[in-house]
Amino acid sequence: MAGEVRSKVTNLIEEISIRDLGVIADAKLEFGPGLTVLTGETGAGKTMVLTALGLLLGERSDSSAIRQGQELAFVEGRWAIPNHRIAEELVVEAGGSVENGELIVNRSVSRDGRSRSSVGGASAPVAVLASLGEKLVAVHGQSDQIRLKSAVAQREALDQFSGVAVLLQKYRDVFELWKSVQKRLEEIKSASATREVELQSLREAVEELDRLEPKTGEDVELAEQAQRLTYSEELRIAASEAHELISSENDVDDAISLVGKARRILESASAHDPELGKIAETLRELGFQLGENAAQLSGYLASQEAGGASELERIQLRRSELTSAMRKYGPSLDEVIAYYESAAKRLLDLDSSDEQIEKLEAEVAGLFAQVEDLAGQITAVRKHAALRLEQAVTEELKSLAMGGATLVVTVTESTDYQAHGVDQVSIQLAAYPGAEPRPIGKGASGGELSRIMLAIEVVLARTEQALTFIFDEVDAGVGGAAAIEVGRRLAQLAKVAQVIVVTHLGQVAAFANQHLRVLKTIGDQYTASDVVTLRGEERVEEIARMLSGMAESDTARASARELMVLASDISSK
């Protein structure tokens, strides 16, 4: 058995349950850290395990894959993602939850072609599964599964390898500020065509309202004053008559005089009954109150005489001016005042726009100089890293029976500044000396492609936060020493990531930390497959079968044990 699992990866697949998919009736696959191999005879159902995983990763469903005689295929996966903030955010956005760092994803496919999925306990579109899959798992085997197929993914991989993250973030901060200031400058410049028209309109409005000087609540106060002045004669007569009755200048008895007489009569009789004295005191206070009322009425009459028709005319003119302003800038006086304040501010901005333009142009130029300088530094780092990545991956390919292949990483500068800089990154492969470099996946078989990606992933894993890697056909077309080298590199990658490999080579299986075998059972009425975990002699027997086809052969078993010891020694180094 390979050496002790030393992987410290905590984001990994823990379990996959499969029901009624292909030849698999009901199976549960448990995974751990390190390297897990999946083996079995041809046709046993290894492909269905990958199909099940593909469904959980958002791949297209196919109702023809449902087990014969059943109406529904169901797959469920359990991930441990305690340290994966991005994946957890995706789950929460979809309405699901991650409990204690554990994520449950499931998907069903029915005979009518319908597919249903859930993420973290909540129903979710298949697109959510695909987004999660990109963050959690990288599948290598067929060209449409290449993790680094897109130019963006290739650039990001090179950036991770190069260690440019800090410099890149500094560039992005300056880049965003440059774009923001540039946008503001363009907005001010684009408004220049209508600026003069707006300026003239604003000046007229501000000058008019400057002269008017409207005050909050003034229209209500003037309405009340106009109301009083309109009925001033009636009000003056009422006040005059009331004043005459309370305090008359003639010889008639007014209210004050009558109250005074009553008070004096009671005071003269109070010596015989104190109760009358109390009433007399109340009349004294009433006399004082009547005197105050008379004084107030005198003041009111005096004010009426001072205002008159001219005051009413002034008030009505002021009201007319305010009403005109409200029609133009209102409809209420408060809105007129608010418009006045905003117009004055806008006028100030427009009047100073020439100065602003000059200031912003200088700021844009200064920021662009920083953007240009930082982008140049990033390009230099990327080009240096591209050479190192080429050399490291090409060296790995030599040991994977692809000695003539060369990785070519090209960094091409442009004049189009983006959030990532000005570079276009292309990762290509020259299949043999003198061959024209072609995109990864073009002109390579499934096995070659898996080995190419294995070489790249092994190198990138030295600097990258690794995913769970799944390799299919990685050992196609190789054997002997090259097969051992494939196993060694898979084990090396498994020290920093969870690695799951479908293999038919005993040299690869010998490196496993965990060995799963797909077993097919054929009956009169059915064919079914199951997945079992192999340990001890069961594992020796399976590797012996893979090496020679003779699981019971003592010689094959001895070769299997020798290979497992060799793999353990290599892995422990």
PyMOL commands that set and color helices and strands:
alter all, ss='L'
color gray80, all
select helices_A, chain A and resi 46-56+63-65+85-93+126-136+143-145+151-162+165-190+192-212+218-230+232-246+255-269+274-329+333-351+353-398+446-460+480-493+506-509+536-548+554-572
alter helices_A, ss='H'
color red, helices_A
select strands_A, chain A and resi 12-21+24-30+35-39+72-80+102-110+115-119+122-123+137-140+406-418+421-430+438-439+468-472+499-502+514-522+527-534
alter strands_A, ss='S'
color yellow, strands_A
deselect
rebuild
show_as cartoon
